Amino acid sequence: MLNVLLQRKFVRKRVATLRERLFRTAYAWCHNRALADDLVQETSLKALENAGQLRDVRTADAWVFAILANCHRGYLRRADAVIADSDDEATEAEAGPEQVADQGALVERVRAAVARLNEEHRKVLTLVDLEGFSYTEVAEILEIPAGTVMSRLSRARRRLKMLLQSRMAESQGQISYLKGKR
Amino acid sequence: MSSLNDISQEQLEAFVDGQLDAPDKARVLLALEASETLRTQVAELRRLKDMVRLAYDEVPEPLPRPIASPPIGGYAVAAAAGALIMLAVTQLIAWNWNGKSSLGDHSVATAATAPPQASLAAVDPELVMFHISTSDDRVGTELLDQVELVASQYRRSGRALRVVVVANNEGLRLYQVGHSQNERRIRELFARYDNITFAACGNTLQRLAGSGDSVRLLPQAIVVDSGVAEIARRQQQGWKYIRI
């Protein structure tokens, strides 16, 4: 009992610390601020509820991210039935005209490309590249074999590179056009 | 030099991701020394990785709220439900006392004709959740029609029912003071039925407030943490979901 209470306390703290990272990852998965926020909130609640299930505090971060991945899976399952309104903010990530400076354009380009990856690829890529999880941790988070993590990651990057290259020409034109305008 | 061909794409990526153990790392390093192509590939991978990081270096701020606190909505709803039960009990007592409802609202006439147990029926009420996310008044009206239909049918047949209307995004306008044509209707429904809860998405409220649009809600509406999370939670608890 006491143990569970302590664990709850630990998880509460850990989740608070991870909040920003969870949000970033959730955002990279769905590119929707409100939804990302909901997912993080749901994750925090579930983590607290299930604090007793955390077996090793050293793996706490991966454990919390696994809950996030679960919440997101749940969301996708429900999405058809429940949420059609997430479209409202689908364009949120796109830059306003004043933001389209070099960095802004690059950021938007990469986000757009990441958004076009398939779900599985996007998750592996973001967990490795954004959050710096090891392959083993990603395997645990997503409940897939480590070998699958590697092959998905490799495919994700190949595809990302392709997507970025195909958009390279047009956005470079865009940037130089903007530069010329200044 | 022969090791060059042994380096797979995945190994190269594992190298860039810092996932190789010492011997494998040494092998890749040696191969890199020997091959311009491999060096380019590694540089390319690093660049891609950096780009992804940069792209999400500054994501929009998460909405401010208490961290990992229990759901505000949970308590609010529980409190509201408690208040409703109290109200129902008061009503019941009032009925027993003088045979009519203590509420002065004209609409209570309908309620008084129904068996008072309807609002207190002890076992497993039907749980129905409506969801609205548009500000279209016609949709709002349709929703309230359905809510009223369900509520009145259940009341007539003396079956227990709980209804919650969850509004998020533009649907929040349904509860906005001075905005919705349905304002009076909500007040009436709320007065007439003690088993209907109007829940507003706190996320949406904050978002609107953040963009300078501070929405004043009808006092009949309670604010839950997040509309979507509320819906998900209730679905897990077996609430039937109806999207309008």
Boltz contact constraints between the chains, C-beta under 6 A:
constraints:
  - contact:
      token1: [A, 12]
      token2: [B, 68]
      max_distance: 6.0
  - contact:
      token1: [A, 15]
      token2: [B, 68]
      max_distance: 6.0
  - contact:
      token1: [A, 16]
      token2: [B, 67]
      max_distance: 6.0
  - contact:
      token1: [A, 16]
      token2: [B, 68]
      max_distance: 6.0
  - contact:
      token1: [A, 19]
      token2: [B, 67]
      max_distance: 6.0
  - contact:
      token1: [A, 23]
      token2: [B, 62]
      max_distance: 6.0
  - contact:
      token1: [A, 24]
      token2: [B, 56]
      max_distance: 6.0
  - contact:
      token1: [A, 24]
      token2: [B, 59]
      max_distance: 6.0
  - contact:
      token1: [A, 27]
      token2: [B, 59]
      max_distance: 6.0
  - contact:
      token1: [A, 28]
      token2: [B, 56]
      max_distance: 6.0
  - contact:
      token1: [A, 33]
      token2: [B, 60]
      max_distance: 6.0
  - contact:
      token1: [A, 34]
      token2: [B, 203]
      max_distance: 6.0
  - contact:
      token1: [A, 37]
      token2: [B, 62]
      max_distance: 6.0
  - contact:
      token1: [A, 37]
      token2: [B, 63]
      max_distance: 6.0
  - contact:
      token1: [A, 38]
      token2: [B, 226]
      max_distance: 6.0
  - contact:
      token1: [A, 38]
      token2: [B, 228]
      max_distance: 6.0
  - contact:
      token1: [A, 38]
      token2: [B, 229]
      max_distance: 6.0
  - contact:
      token1: [A, 41]
      token2: [B, 226]
      max_distance: 6.0
  - contact:
      token1: [A, 41]
      token2: [B, 229]
      max_distance: 6.0
  - contact:
      token1: [A, 42]
      token2: [B, 229]
      max_distance: 6.0
  - contact:
      token1: [A, 44]
      token2: [B, 68]
      max_distance: 6.0
  - contact:
      token1: [A, 85]
      token2: [B, 133]
      max_distance: 6.0
  - contact:
      token1: [A, 85]
      token2: [B, 169]
      max_distance: 6.0
  - contact:
      token1: [A, 88]
      token2: [B, 169]
      max_distance: 6.0
  - contact:
      token1: [A, 107]
      token2: [B, 55]
      max_distance: 6.0
  - contact:
      token1: [A, 110]
      token2: [B, 51]
      max_distance: 6.0
  - contact:
      token1: [A, 110]
      token2: [B, 55]
      max_distance: 6.0
  - contact:
      token1: [A, 111]
      token2: [B, 55]
      max_distance: 6.0
  - contact:
      token1: [A, 128]
      token2: [B, 17]
      max_distance: 6.0
  - contact:
      token1: [A, 129]
      token2: [B, 49]
      max_distance: 6.0
  - contact:
      token1: [A, 129]
      token2: [B, 52]
      max_distance: 6.0
  - contact:
      token1: [A, 130]
      token2: [B, 56]
      max_distance: 6.0
  - contact:
      token1: [A, 135]
      token2: [B, 19]
      max_distance: 6.0
  - contact:
      token1: [A, 150]
      token2: [B, 10]
      max_distance: 6.0
  - contact:
      token1: [A, 154]
      token2: [B, 9]
      max_distance: 6.0
  - contact:
      token1: [A, 154]
      token2: [B, 10]
      max_distance: 6.0
  - contact:
      token1: [A, 154]
      token2: [B, 13]
      max_distance: 6.0
  - contact:
      token1: [A, 157]
      token2: [B, 48]
      max_distance: 6.0
